[in-house]
Amino acid sequence: MAEGLYFHQLLAGQDFAVGNQFAATMRNHVYVVGDALSREVVLVDPAYDIAGLLGWLDGQGLRLSAVVATHYHADHVGGEVFGEHVQGLVDLLGLVDVPVHVQKEEVPWVADMCGAPASALVPHKDADVVKVGSVELQLLHTPGHTPGSQCIWVGDNLVTGDTLFLDGCGRTDLPGADGEAMYLSLRRLAALPARLVVWPGHHYSYARSAPLEELKHTNPVLGPLAQNEWLRRFAG
């Protein structure tokens, strides 16, 4: 962890939203990222228990300055999914006035899913940087799971949302998904520095994180396959 970087991973149903069976089943991660010195942080994909997340920040002496949404799905930004209502951005924005950073392609999808006001959604292009105190978060546009999916590169950490899991990758058979775009996004991630540690959007594996270099050998979606073969094996 870089000096001055605050980085913490929370698991829905365990670290917050305790007692929420749906949250425990979905196993979403929320990330707290920011400046350890100024105590200014962002929340990545806050959902399920907004009061609980804000209370956790208060208990740690942290100040929320913004939100980063990796993609529009309800288990990451709030809304309706599988007949369940998930708290998310609308609930958070009702309590705190902070910007929500999304890729520009994802803006209409986020707004439609959770009803967040367009005025709160800050559109970004690939490689834009969000500063949190003295810490810089680089936003990487990685379409495939959704049109505006994004990963967050900060220090030696790569928060991948539902683009890349420790085993496999996000689905490409949902609205807005694109198998060819996912293939290209994963090729791009595989070419990033091997020292990076991957932190996924869900706790689907025994480990909570893993080095990118390790995943290039153990996760088949990062293997050196031609596009047509990758699509045959992994695309929805």
C-alpha positions in Angstrom: 0.0 0.0 0.0 1.4 3.4 -1.0 2.2 5.8 1.7 -0.7 8.0 2.4 -3.2 5.7 0.7 -6.3 4.5 2.6 -7.7 1.4 1.1 -10.3 -0.9 2.8 -12.5 -3.6 1.4 -15.9 -4.3 3.0 -18.2 -7.3 2.4 -22.0 -6.9 2.3 -23.8 -9.1 4.8 -20.7 -9.4 7.0 -19.0 -6.0 7.4 -22.2 -4.1 6.9 -25.8 -4.9 6.1 -25.5 -7.6 8.7 -28.7 -9.7 8.9 -29.7 -8.8 5.3 -30.0 -12.2 3.7 -30.1 -10.9 0.2 -26.9 -8.9 0.7 -25.2 -12.0 2.2 -26.2 -14.0 -0.8 -25.0 -11.5 -3.4 -21.6 -11.0 -1.6 -20.9 -7.6 -2.9 -17.7 -5.7 -2.0 -17.7 -2.0 -1.2 -14.4 -0.2 -1.2 -13.3 2.7 0.9 -10.4 4.5 -0.9 -8.7 7.8 -0.2 -6.1 9.8 1.7 -5.0 8.3 5.0 -3.6 11.7 6.1 -6.5 14.0 5.4 -9.0 11.1 6.1 -10.9 12.1 2.9 -12.3 9.0 1.0 -14.6 7.8 -1.7 -17.0 4.9 -1.5 -16.9 2.5 -4.5 -20.3 0.9 -5.2 -22.2 1.7 -2.0 -25.4 -0.4 -1.7 -27.6 -2.4 0.7 -27.1 -0.4 3.9 -26.3 3.2 3.3 -26.7 4.3 6.9 -24.5 1.5 8.0 -21.7 2.4 5.5 -21.9 6.1 6.5 -21.8 5.1 10.2 -18.7 2.9 9.5 -17.0 5.9 8.0 -17.8 8.1 10.9 -16.5 5.4 13.3 -13.2 5.4 11.5 -13.0 9.2 11.4 -13.3 9.4 7.7 -15.0 12.0 5.5 -16.9 11.1 2.4 -16.1 13.3 -0.6 -17.4 11.3 -3.5 -18.7 8.0 -4.8 -17.4 6.0 -7.7 -19.8 3.5 -9.4 -18.1 0.7 -11.4 -21.4 0.0 -13.3 -25.1 0.4 -13.3 -26.4 -2.9 -11.8 -28.7 -2.5 -8.8 -26.4 -4.5 -6.5 -23.8 -1.8 -7.0 -25.8 1.4 -7.2 -29.3 0.5 -5.8 -32.6 -0.3 -7.5 -34.7 -3.4 -8.1 -33.1 -6.8 -8.7 -34.6 -10.3 -8.5 -37.7 -8.9 -6.9 -35.6 -7.2 -4.1 -35.2 -3.5 -3.5 -31.5 -2.5 -2.8 -30.6 0.7 -1.2 -28.0 2.7 -3.1 -27.1 6.1 -4.6 -30.5 7.7 -4.1 -30.5 6.9 -0.4 -26.9 8.1 0.0 -27.5 11.4 -1.9 -30.5 12.0 0.4 -28.1 12.1 3.3 -24.9 13.6 1.8 -24.2 15.9 -1.1 -21.4 14.3 -3.0 -20.6 13.7 -6.7 -20.9 10.3 -8.3 -18.2 9.5 -10.8 -19.2 7.2 -13.7 -18.1 6.6 -17.3 -20.1 8.8 -19.7 -21.5 5.7 -21.4 -23.0 4.5 -18.1 -24.8 7.8 -17.1 -28.2 6.9 -18.6 -28.0 3.4 -17.4 -27.3 4.4 -13.8 -30.0 7.1 -13.8 -32.5 4.6 -15.2 -31.6 1.8 -12.7 -31.6 3.7 -9.5 -33.2 7.1 -10.2 -30.1 9.1 -9.3 -30.4 12.7 -10.5 -28.3 13.5 -13.5 -26.9 16.5 -11.7 -25.1 14.2 -9.3 -23.6 12.0 -12.0 -20.2 13.2 -13.2 -19.4 11.7 -16.6 -15.8 10.6 -17.3 -13.8 9.3 -20.2 -11.2 6.6 -20.1 -8.1 7.3 -18.0 -9.6 10.3 -16.2 -8.2 10.9 -12.7 -10.3 11.6 -9.6 -8.3 13.2 -6.8 -9.1 12.4 -3.2 -6.9 14.6 -1.1 -3.4 13.8 -2.4 -4.4 10.4 -3.8 -5.2 9.9 -7.4 -7.7 7.3 -8.7 -7.4 6.5 -12.4 -10.7 5.5 -14.0 -10.3 2.8 -16.7 -13.2 2.3 -19.1 -13.6 -1.4 -19.4 -16.8 -2.1 -21.3 -18.2 -5.6 -21.8 -20.3 -6.4 -18.7 -22.0 -3.1 -19.3 -21.4 -0.2 -21.7 -19.7 2.0 -19.2 -18.1 -0.5 -16.8 -15.0 0.9 -15.2 -12.0 -0.2 -13.1 -10.1 1.9 -10.6 -6.3 1.9 -10.5 -5.0 3.4 -7.3 -1.4 2.8 -6.1 -0.8 -0.9 -6.6 -4.5 -1.8 -6.5 -6.9 -2.4 -9.2 -10.6 -2.4 -8.3 -12.3 -4.3 -11.1 -16.1 -4.3 -10.3 -17.8 -7.0 -12.3 -15.3 -6.8 -15.2 -12.8 -9.2 -13.7 -13.3 -11.7 -10.8 -10.6 -13.8 -9.3 -12.2 -16.7 -11.2 -13.8 -15.7 -14.4 -15.3 -12.4 -15.5 -18.7 -10.6 -15.5 -21.6 -11.9 -17.6 -22.0 -10.8 -21.2 -25.6 -11.8 -21.7 -27.3 -9.0 -19.8 -28.7 -5.7 -21.2 -25.9 -3.5 -22.5 -23.3 -6.3 -22.4 -20.9 -7.1 -25.2 -18.7 -10.1 -25.5 -16.2 -8.6 -27.9 -15.9 -5.5 -25.8 -15.3 -7.7 -22.7 -12.5 -9.6 -24.5 -10.7 -6.4 -25.4 -11.2 -5.0 -21.9 -9.7 -8.2 -20.3 -6.7 -8.1 -22.8 -6.1 -4.5 -21.6 -6.2 -5.5 -18.0 -3.9 -8.4 -18.5 -1.3 -6.0 -20.0 -1.2 -3.8 -16.9 1.7 -4.0 -14.5 2.0 -7.4 -12.9 2.5 -5.9 -9.4 -1.1 -4.8 -9.3 -3.5 -6.5 -6.8 -7.0 -7.2 -8.2 -9.9 -6.4 -5.9 -13.2 -7.7 -7.5 -16.8 -6.5 -7.0 -18.0 -9.8 -5.5 -16.5 -12.3 -3.1 -17.0 -15.3 -5.3 -13.7 -17.0 -4.5 -12.0 -18.2 -1.3 -9.6 -15.2 -1.5 -10.7 -11.6 -1.4 -8.0 -10.4 -3.7 -5.1 -11.7 -5.8 -2.0 -10.4 -7.7 -2.7 -9.7 -11.4 0.4 -11.8 -12.3 -1.1 -14.8 -10.5 -4.5 -14.4 -12.2 -2.9 -14.4 -15.6 -1.9 -18.0 -14.9 -5.0 -19.2 -13.0 -8.0 -17.3 -14.4 -8.8 -18.7 -17.9 -10.5 -15.5 -19.1 -7.1 -13.8 -19.0 -5.4 -16.6 -21.0 -3.8 -16.0 -24.4 -6.8 -17.0 -26.5 -7.7 -15.6 -29.9 -10.9 -13.5 -29.8 -13.1 -16.1 -31.6 -12.0 -18.9 -29.3 -12.5 -16.7 -26.2 -16.0 -15.7 -27.4 -16.9 -19.4 -28.0 -15.8 -20.4 -24.5 -16.8 -17.4 -22.3 -19.3 -15.1 -24.0 -23.0 -15.3 -23.1 
